[in-house]
């Protein structure tokens, strides 16, 4: 049954990293149908290598009425008994698919199940078909732009899957005051990414060029915007943190490493520079001059190929000489950036679709992912097994207990194990890799 007019809409968000929590919680706020009372938002963090720390959650700046860590089994148990209206799955593709099959199992006798929403954190530049088909089965698969909506429908229709779930929206965390002119001091921001580029040589090159720009322009403030502190992980693994590389350089006084909410950093930015970060779209939305670097080539592996035609591609040599990019307005409009003022209405279609599903007589049909034991017998079982689920969505023997909260000793062990894993990724793995190259 749809929520009554006298109670709040109940929304749950399941996320597996800080960036996906930011996307999921922001999306929940954007797509919630209008109601007399503010929606209640309960957050769930899927326990894993990228589970965000309290500092990362605070930096995201999105609040929830409740927030706790869960395993997939624990989350499914909650979903089986709690009467939520909307569920946003902010997970990697395999996680979405596993949860969809688990939910199909626990909701098999429920017509009043929640409306399930999923999508992508930002630019979709790799694994398009794989990621999309792993997300198929949700009631709404959100596309952050007109271009993505067209591509998503083509993939689903091309394999004979129902494409009606694809719903065009925009990135939910765009906003902030439009850029009105240069600050004092003029501020250049490089938005670092944890996995692009991924080699020491390329990351050192970018850092050295950023430092060189600071030296060439001593009147400018040059900021290296970092996503996580050493020992933390975000959506992607970061084996070579820029903080560590910067320790070996003589940094000029007008160069600084900064953390914090990206929106607050953009408030003082005059030139945004990146390889392919979603921060470029946040910057373009505010009409801040934005550069996507070509120094390492325009390549699919870097993700900067997505910006072909944007008018934003340039090199450090050009920036050092004073180049100011001018974005292509048609390209920007197709990316869901909505710098022309249409952003306020970008989520209307999704909001209306959710309201229609909540008010549908007789409830909602069972979830129907494209991947089943019949369509993908050699692929699906492995995807589900990583989350301790059998091909029919039931829990496998030996799955983590879903009927009780972990005790204090187990919580301490989990934190220690996560810390050891992160240390291994950032400290041990690079050493072993270098030894292998001897």
JONORKA-V234382 format. One record per residue. N is the residue number from 1. RES is the residue in one letter. PSI is psi in whole degrees, -180 to 180 (999 if undefined). OMEGA is omega in whole degrees, -180 to 180 (999 if undefined). NEAR is the number of other ideal C-beta (glycine too) atoms within 8 Angstrom. Layout:
n=<N;N>
res=<RES;RES>
psi=<PSI;PSI>
omega=<OMEGA;OMEGA>
near=<NEAR;NEAR>
//
This chain:
n=<1;2;3;4;5;6;7;8;9;10;11;12;13;14;15;16;17;18;19;20;21;22;23;24;25;26;27;28;29;30;31;32;33;34;35;36;37;38;39;40;41;42;43;44;45;46;47;48;49;50;51;52;53;54;55;56;57;58;59;60;61;62;63;64;65;66;67;68;69;70;71;72;73;74;75;76;77;78;79;80;81;82;83;84;85;86;87;88;89;90;91;92;93;94;95;96;97;98;99;100;101;102;103;104;105;106;107;108;109;110;111;112;113;114;115;116;117;118;119;120;121;122;123;124;125;126;127;128;129;130;131;132;133;134;135;136;137;138;139;140;141;142;143;144;145;146;147;148;149;150;151;152;153;154;155;156;157;158;159;160;161;162;163;164;165;166;167;168;169;170;171;172;173;174;175;176;177;178;179;180;181;182;183;184;185;186;187;188;189;190;191;192;193;194;195;196;197;198;199;200;201;202;203;204;205;206;207;208;209;210;211;212;213;214;215;216;217;218;219;220;221;222;223;224;225;226;227;228;229;230;231;232;233;234;235;236;237;238;239;240;241;242;243;244;245;246;247;248;249;250;251;252;253;254;255;256;257;258;259;260;261;262;263;264;265;266;267;268;269;270;271;272;273;274;275;276;277;278;279;280;281;282;283;284;285;286;287;288;289;290;291;292;293;294;295;296;297;298;299;300;301;302;303;304;305;306;307;308;309;310;311;312;313;314;315;316;317;318;319;320;321;322;323;324;325;326;327;328;329;330;331;332;333;334;335;336;337;338;339;340;341;342;343;344;345;346;347;348;349;350;351;352;353;354;355;356;357;358;359;360;361;362;363;364;365;366;367;368;369;370;371;372;373;374;375;376;377;378;379;380;381;382;383;384;385;386;387;388;389;390;391;392;393;394;395;396;397;398;399;400;401;402;403;404;405;406;407;408;409;410;411;412;413;414;415;416;417;418;419;420;421;422;423;424;425;426;427;428;429;430;431;432;433;434;435;436;437;438>
res=<X;X;X;X;X;X;X;X;X;X;X;X;X;X;X;X;X;X;X;X;X;X;X;X;X;X;X;X;X;X;X;X;X;X;X;X;X;X;X;X;X;X;X;X;X;X;X;X;X;X;X;X;X;X;X;X;X;X;X;X;X;X;X;X;X;X;X;X;X;X;X;X;X;X;X;X;X;X;X;X;X;X;X;X;X;X;X;X;X;X;X;X;X;X;X;X;X;X;X;X;X;X;X;X;X;X;X;X;X;X;X;X;X;X;X;X;X;X;X;X;X;X;X;X;X;X;X;X;X;X;X;X;X;X;X;X;X;X;X;X;X;X;X;X;X;X;X;X;X;X;X;X;X;X;X;X;X;X;X;X;X;X;X;X;X;X;X;X;X;X;X;X;X;X;X;X;X;X;X;X;X;X;X;X;X;X;X;X;X;X;X;X;X;X;X;X;X;X;X;X;X;X;X;X;X;X;X;X;X;X;X;X;X;X;X;X;X;X;X;X;X;X;X;X;X;X;X;X;X;X;X;X;X;X;X;X;X;X;X;X;X;X;X;X;X;X;X;X;X;X;X;X;X;X;X;X;X;X;X;X;X;X;X;X;X;X;X;X;X;X;X;X;X;X;X;X;X;X;X;X;X;X;X;X;X;X;X;X;X;X;X;X;X;X;X;X;X;X;X;X;X;X;X;X;X;X;X;X;X;X;X;X;X;X;X;X;X;X;X;X;X;X;X;X;X;X;X;X;X;X;X;X;X;X;X;X;X;X;X;X;X;X;X;X;X;X;X;X;X;X;X;X;X;X;X;X;X;X;X;X;X;X;X;X;X;X;X;X;X;X;X;X;X;X;X;X;X;X;X;X;X;X;X;X;X;X;X;X;X;X;X;X;X;X;X;X;X;X;X;X;X;X;X;X;X;X;X;X;X;X;X;X;X;X;X;X;X;X;X;X;X;X;X;X;X;X;X;X;X;X;X;X;X;X;X;X;X;X>
psi=<146;157;143;168;-7;0;162;148;134;122;135;141;126;120;156;7;172;-41;-37;-31;-43;-46;-48;-47;-38;-41;-43;-43;-31;-37;-3;125;151;139;157;-35;152;144;152;125;117;126;141;130;117;121;130;-168;-28;14;124;150;165;-37;-44;-41;-41;-36;-34;-38;15;129;151;159;-27;154;127;158;145;158;170;-41;-42;-40;-43;-36;-41;-44;-27;-25;-19;137;70;155;-39;140;125;121;106;73;165;157;-46;-36;-41;-47;-43;-46;-38;-44;-38;-40;-40;-38;-49;-20;14;-23;14;124;-17;29;160;156;129;129;139;179;-154;149;-34;-136;132;100;1;159;45;-55;-44;-51;-39;-45;-28;-21;-10;138;-20;155;-38;127;107;135;128;0;166;-41;-45;-40;-41;-44;-41;-45;-38;-42;-49;-47;-31;-24;6;20;153;125;6;-15;-21;124;123;130;-142;172;129;-12;19;154;-164;167;138;150;129;-7;174;144;169;108;160;130;126;130;127;118;107;153;143;-25;3;117;172;3;153;-42;-48;-40;-38;-40;-49;-41;-45;-37;-36;-43;-41;-40;-39;-40;-37;-24;73;-18;-7;154;126;120;135;105;117;147;-34;156;162;135;-14;157;153;-154;-38;154;144;100;-25;78;141;-30;-42;-42;-35;-22;-20;0;154;103;135;161;-21;14;132;150;132;152;-160;177;132;-37;-39;-35;-40;-24;-25;17;136;-23;117;129;137;172;-51;22;149;-19;-26;-39;-37;-41;-46;-35;-33;-2;31;135;128;134;133;119;142;2;-37;16;164;100;148;-35;-26;-21;-7;-9;-24;-25;10;128;-3;-21;4;-6;130;169;167;-36;-43;-40;-40;-32;0;13;138;113;151;111;149;119;-37;-42;-45;-43;-34;-11;7;16;-35;45;-8;5;0;4;-35;-28;4;-22;7;-44;-42;-42;-43;-39;-43;-43;-40;-41;-39;-32;7;127;136;0;-158;147;165;151;141;76;151;-41;126;171;-17;-40;-27;60;-22;-3;-50;-45;-38;-38;-45;-36;-30;-18;22;36;143;167;-23;7;-3;162;138;153;137;4;149;142;130;0;9;151;142;142;172;-36;-45;-38;-41;-43;-42;-45;-40;-41;-40;-41;-40;-39;-46;-38;-41;-39;-45;-20;-52;-47;-46;-35;-47;-39;-43;-39;-36;-20;-4;999>
omega=<176;179;180;-180;-176;179;-179;171;179;-177;174;176;175;-177;-178;177;-179;-179;179;173;178;-180;-175;-179;178;178;180;179;-178;-171;180;178;-180;180;-179;-179;178;180;174;-177;175;-179;177;180;-179;-174;-180;-175;-175;178;-174;176;176;179;179;179;179;-179;179;175;178;-176;176;177;173;-178;179;177;178;164;177;-179;179;-180;180;178;178;-178;180;-174;-176;-177;177;177;-178;177;177;179;-179;-172;168;-173;-180;177;178;-178;-180;-179;178;180;177;178;178;180;-175;180;-172;-180;-177;174;-177;-178;177;170;-175;-177;174;-179;-176;-179;-175;-177;178;-176;178;176;-176;-178;-178;-178;-179;-178;175;178;-179;-178;174;178;176;170;-173;175;-173;-179;176;180;179;-180;179;-180;-179;-179;179;180;-178;180;-179;178;179;179;178;-177;-175;180;-177;-176;-179;174;173;175;-171;-175;175;-179;-179;-177;177;179;-177;-180;-172;176;175;3;173;-171;176;-179;172;180;-178;176;-175;-174;-179;-9;-173;180;179;-178;-177;180;177;178;-178;179;-179;178;177;178;179;178;178;180;-180;-177;-176;178;179;169;-177;-174;171;-177;-176;-177;-174;176;178;-179;177;175;173;-175;-179;177;177;-178;-175;-179;178;178;-179;180;-177;-180;-177;-176;173;-172;179;-176;-180;179;-180;170;-178;174;175;-178;-178;180;179;177;180;179;-178;-176;174;178;178;-180;179;173;178;-176;173;176;178;179;176;-180;180;179;179;-177;173;176;-170;-179;172;-169;176;-173;-178;-178;173;-168;178;-178;180;-179;-179;175;179;-175;174;-178;-176;-174;-175;-177;180;-179;177;178;179;180;178;-178;176;-179;176;-176;175;-176;176;-173;-180;179;-180;-178;-179;-178;180;-178;174;178;-179;176;-179;-174;-176;-178;-174;-176;-178;-177;179;-180;179;-180;179;179;179;180;179;-178;-177;178;179;177;-175;-179;178;175;-175;177;177;179;176;176;178;-176;-178;-176;-180;-175;-174;-178;179;178;-178;-177;179;177;176;178;176;-179;178;178;178;180;175;175;180;177;178;-177;-178;-174;178;176;178;179;-177;180;180;178;178;179;180;-180;179;-180;179;178;178;179;-178;177;180;-179;-172;-177;-173;-176;179;179;179;-179;180;178;180;-179;-179;999>
near=<4;7;10;5;5;4;7;9;13;13;15;16;17;16;15;13;12;15;11;14;17;13;17;14;18;11;16;14;10;11;15;13;10;4;11;4;7;5;12;9;13;13;13;14;14;15;8;6;9;10;12;13;7;6;8;12;11;7;10;12;8;8;5;10;5;6;8;7;7;12;11;14;12;11;13;15;11;11;14;8;5;8;5;11;11;16;14;14;14;15;13;8;12;10;13;14;16;14;15;14;16;14;15;14;11;11;12;7;3;7;6;7;10;9;12;14;16;13;12;10;9;11;8;10;8;6;6;9;7;8;11;13;12;12;13;14;13;14;11;15;13;14;16;13;12;10;8;13;12;8;11;13;10;8;12;15;9;6;8;4;9;7;9;4;11;11;12;12;16;12;13;11;9;12;6;10;6;6;10;4;4;5;9;4;8;12;13;16;12;12;12;10;11;12;7;10;9;8;7;8;6;10;13;9;10;14;13;9;10;13;13;10;14;15;8;7;12;8;6;12;9;15;13;14;13;12;10;11;8;7;7;11;11;14;10;7;8;13;8;12;10;12;10;9;13;11;6;4;9;3;8;9;4;12;11;8;9;9;7;7;8;10;11;7;13;15;8;6;14;10;14;14;12;14;13;14;10;9;12;15;14;15;12;15;14;12;7;12;9;14;14;14;14;10;9;11;6;8;8;7;5;13;12;13;10;8;11;7;6;11;9;12;13;11;8;10;6;8;14;10;6;5;8;6;11;5;11;9;7;6;11;12;11;9;11;15;13;12;10;6;6;7;10;5;6;11;11;7;9;14;13;9;11;16;10;8;10;12;7;8;3;4;8;9;3;6;12;7;11;10;13;8;9;4;8;8;8;4;8;14;11;7;12;15;10;8;11;12;14;10;8;7;12;7;10;9;4;4;11;7;7;10;4;4;3;6;6;5;6;8;9;8;8;10;8;8;8;10;9;8;9;12;10;9;13;14;8;8;10;11;8;8;8;8;7;6;5;4>
//
